[in-house]
Amino acid sequence: FDGCEEVLIRNCKLTGSKCYLSFNRVGRVIIEDCEISDFTNRFACFKDTNHLTLSGNSFRNCGCIGSIDIKGGILQCNKFDSIVFRTASVHIPIAGTA
């Protein structure tokens, strides 16, 4: 998503891969009540996004386990005015326990 005023993702099942969702110069992103799974290189990357709301989502087997050059996590973010993160379920298995 590039240059959008608002992006709304609601009640979706999002199954990933080695790719991630990309939000560039977006005014507002709202992701709510979604089942998000198996994004092995983060779920999303946000650049110059003003407002992010994540609400009621379930994250399973998502994240990035990095080396010295890459920091891990479910999201990669920079330059926000506000972030709201509520009522989420996050399950990231420890190696060998999935």
Residue, then its C-alpha position, 0 to 999 in steps of 0.5 A: f500500500d503506497g500513499c493511501e489515506e486509509v487502509l482497513i483490514r478487518n475479519c480476515k485470515l492472512t496466511g503468509s510466507k517469506c514476504y510481508l505486507s508493506f505500508n508506505r506513506v499511509g495516513r492511517v492503518i487499521i487492522e482488526d479481528c484478523e487471524i494472522s499466521d505463518f509470516t516468517n519475515r515479519f507480518a508487516c513493514f510500516k514506513d512514514t505511516n501516521h497512525l496504526t491501530l491493531s485490535g483483536n488480532s491473533f498472531r501465530n507463527c509470525g516474526c523474524i529471527g534475525s542475525i546481527d544485521i536484522k532485528g527480529g519481531i512481528l512488525q517493522c516500524n518507523k516514524f509514527d504519530s501514534i500506535v494503538f495495540r489492543t487485545a491481541s494474542v501472540h504465539i511464537p513457538i520456541a525452536g523445537t516446540a511447535 
